[in-house]
Amino acid sequence: MTTKITKLKNNEWYQLKISLNDIKPLIWRRFIVDSQIKLPDLHKVIQTVMGWTNSHLHQFIKDGKFYSEPDEESFVEYIDYRKIKLNQILQKEKQSFIYEYDFGDGWEHKIVLEKIIKGNIYKHPLCIDGQRSCPPEDCGGPYGYQDLLKIISNPNNDEYDEMMEWLGNDFDPEHFDIELINERLKRKNYGLITFD
């Protein structure tokens, strides 16, 4: 499948805001990436800034088109995203698209291009703001996560001890560590956990 290729501009950085849909209070991050970052690398950055563990499949969706790694077993028509750059998808401030992670749990994120920054200012992606911890992997999507929060907010709940044990007795839904995120973004693969 072919897609319209837009002329790429040099020396631009994008300030993006990513928000996890169907969760209240909102879980979000604001971060800066090179406008020419390839979509597979953007996936790595998103995994790191959000706090996911790269344990599931993912895809980007823009204008009804699906962008992902080649997958012969896919049920939808997709565009091989390995050579597609972010500024081929987004060119203007306020444009947005979707990042979907873990098709079973159905974590859908909205990504908005908030600002185009001119010049060679940054050396690597940078997280500049955000709120709340990423949900634990495999907790059942937005509705399962809401149930999890209800359970762990009440030590008298019959499921509290079991849930806290499953969480490793160490989960704070309000936690957000921007310094740790930025340290990881400096690493190979933008701090992404890989299983190669």
C-alpha positions as CSV (number, residue, x, y, z in Angstrom):
1,M,0.0,0.0,0.0
2,T,1.3,3.5,-0.8
3,T,0.8,6.7,1.1
4,K,1.2,10.3,0.1
5,I,4.7,11.4,1.0
6,T,5.0,14.9,2.3
7,K,8.2,17.0,1.8
8,L,10.2,16.8,5.1
9,K,11.5,19.9,6.8
10,N,14.8,19.9,8.7
11,N,15.6,21.2,12.1
12,E,12.1,21.0,13.6
13,W,11.1,19.4,16.9
14,Y,7.5,18.6,17.8
15,Q,6.0,19.2,21.3
16,L,3.4,16.4,21.6
17,K,0.8,15.7,24.3
18,I,-0.2,12.1,24.7
19,S,-3.3,11.3,26.8
20,L,-4.7,7.9,27.7
21,N,-8.3,7.7,26.6
22,D,-11.2,6.6,28.9
23,I,-9.3,7.2,32.1
24,K,-10.3,9.7,34.8
25,P,-8.4,11.4,36.2
26,L,-6.4,11.9,33.0
27,I,-3.0,10.2,32.6
28,W,-0.9,12.2,30.2
29,R,2.6,13.3,29.2
30,R,4.0,16.2,27.3
31,F,7.2,15.5,25.4
32,I,9.5,16.7,22.6
33,V,10.7,14.6,19.7
34,D,12.5,15.3,16.4
35,S,9.8,15.9,13.7
36,Q,11.6,13.3,11.5
37,I,11.5,10.5,14.1
38,K,10.4,7.3,12.4
39,L,7.2,5.8,13.8
40,P,8.9,2.6,15.2
41,D,11.1,5.0,17.2
42,L,8.2,7.1,18.3
43,H,6.6,3.9,19.6
44,K,9.8,3.4,21.8
45,V,9.6,7.0,23.1
46,I,5.9,6.6,23.9
47,Q,6.5,3.3,25.8
48,T,9.2,5.1,27.9
49,V,7.3,8.3,28.6
50,M,4.1,6.5,29.5
51,G,5.7,3.7,31.5
52,W,4.6,0.7,29.5
53,T,6.8,-2.4,29.2
54,N,6.6,-3.1,25.5
55,S,4.8,-6.4,26.2
56,H,2.1,-6.1,23.5
57,L,1.4,-5.2,19.9
58,H,0.7,-1.6,18.9
59,Q,-0.4,0.6,16.0
60,F,-0.9,4.2,15.0
61,I,-4.2,5.3,13.5
62,K,-4.6,8.5,11.4
63,D,-7.6,9.4,9.2
64,G,-8.8,5.8,9.1
65,K,-5.4,4.4,8.1
66,F,-3.5,1.9,10.3
67,Y,0.3,2.2,10.6
68,S,2.2,-0.8,12.1
69,E,4.9,-3.4,11.8
70,P,4.3,-5.9,9.0
71,D,1.9,-8.6,10.3
72,E,0.6,-11.2,7.9
73,E,-2.1,-12.3,10.4
74,S,-3.5,-8.8,10.8
75,F,-7.3,-8.5,10.2
76,V,-7.0,-4.9,9.1
77,E,-5.3,-3.3,6.1
78,Y,-2.2,-1.5,7.4
79,I,0.7,0.6,6.1
80,D,4.2,-0.7,7.0
81,Y,5.4,2.1,9.3
82,R,9.1,1.2,9.4
83,K,10.1,4.1,7.0
84,I,7.4,6.6,7.8
85,K,8.4,9.7,9.7
86,L,6.3,11.6,12.2
87,N,6.2,14.7,10.0
88,Q,4.7,12.7,7.2
89,I,1.7,12.1,9.5
90,L,1.5,15.5,11.3
91,Q,2.5,18.8,9.8
92,K,0.4,21.4,11.6
93,E,-0.2,22.3,15.2
94,K,-3.4,20.9,16.7
95,Q,-3.3,17.9,14.4
96,S,-3.7,14.6,16.2
97,F,-3.7,10.8,15.8
98,I,-4.1,7.7,17.8
99,Y,-1.6,5.3,19.3
100,E,-3.2,1.9,20.3
101,Y,-1.3,-0.4,22.6
102,D,-2.2,-3.9,23.8
103,F,-5.1,-4.9,21.5
104,G,-6.5,-7.2,24.3
105,D,-6.7,-4.5,27.0
106,G,-7.3,-1.8,24.3
107,W,-5.2,1.1,25.6
108,E,-5.9,4.0,23.2
109,H,-3.9,7.2,23.4
110,K,-4.6,10.5,21.7
111,I,-1.4,12.3,20.5
112,V,-1.7,16.0,19.7
113,L,0.9,18.2,18.0
114,E,0.9,21.2,20.3
115,K,3.9,23.1,19.0
116,I,6.5,23.1,16.3
117,I,9.9,24.2,17.6
118,K,12.4,25.5,15.0
119,G,16.1,24.9,15.3
120,N,18.5,22.2,16.5
121,I,17.8,22.7,20.2
122,Y,17.6,19.1,21.6
123,K,19.9,16.1,21.4
124,H,17.3,13.5,22.2
125,P,13.6,13.3,23.1
126,L,12.6,15.1,26.3
127,C,9.6,14.7,28.6
128,I,8.6,18.1,30.0
129,D,5.4,17.4,31.9
130,G,2.8,14.8,32.8
131,Q,0.6,13.4,35.5
132,R,-0.1,10.1,37.1
133,S,1.4,6.7,36.8
134,C,0.8,4.5,33.8
135,P,-1.7,1.6,34.6
136,P,-0.1,-1.8,35.2
137,E,0.2,-4.1,32.2
138,D,-2.6,-6.7,31.8
139,C,-5.0,-5.1,34.3
140,G,-7.9,-5.3,32.0
141,G,-7.9,-2.0,30.1
142,P,-9.6,1.2,31.2
143,Y,-12.5,-0.5,33.0
144,G,-10.2,-3.1,34.7
145,Y,-7.9,-0.2,35.8
146,Q,-10.9,1.7,37.3
147,D,-11.8,-1.5,39.3
148,L,-8.1,-1.9,40.4
149,L,-8.1,1.7,41.7
150,K,-11.3,1.1,43.6
151,I,-9.9,-2.0,45.2
152,I,-6.5,-0.6,46.3
153,S,-8.1,2.6,47.7
154,N,-9.9,0.5,50.3
155,P,-7.7,-1.8,52.5
156,N,-10.9,-3.4,53.8
157,N,-11.9,-4.6,50.3
158,D,-11.9,-8.4,50.1
159,E,-9.6,-8.3,47.1
160,Y,-7.2,-5.7,48.5
161,D,-4.4,-8.1,49.7
162,E,-4.5,-10.2,46.5
163,M,-4.5,-7.1,44.3
164,M,-1.6,-5.5,46.2
165,E,0.4,-8.8,46.0
166,W,-0.3,-8.9,42.2
167,L,1.0,-5.3,42.0
168,G,4.1,-6.2,43.9
169,N,2.9,-4.1,46.9
170,D,4.4,-1.1,45.2
171,F,1.9,0.9,43.0
172,D,1.0,4.5,43.4
173,P,-1.4,5.7,40.8
174,E,-0.4,9.4,41.4
175,H,3.3,8.7,40.9
176,F,5.1,10.5,38.0
177,D,8.9,10.5,37.8
178,I,10.0,12.9,35.0
179,E,13.7,12.6,36.0
180,L,13.7,8.8,35.6
181,I,11.8,9.1,32.3
182,N,14.3,11.6,30.9
183,E,17.3,9.5,32.1
184,R,15.8,6.5,30.2
185,L,15.2,8.5,27.0
186,K,18.9,9.1,26.8
187,R,19.6,5.4,26.6
188,K,19.7,3.0,23.6
189,N,16.2,2.5,22.1
190,Y,15.1,5.5,24.2
191,G,15.0,3.3,27.3
192,L,12.6,0.8,25.7
193,I,12.6,-2.7,27.2
194,T,13.3,-5.1,24.3
195,F,13.0,-8.8,24.1
196,D,15.4,-9.4,21.2
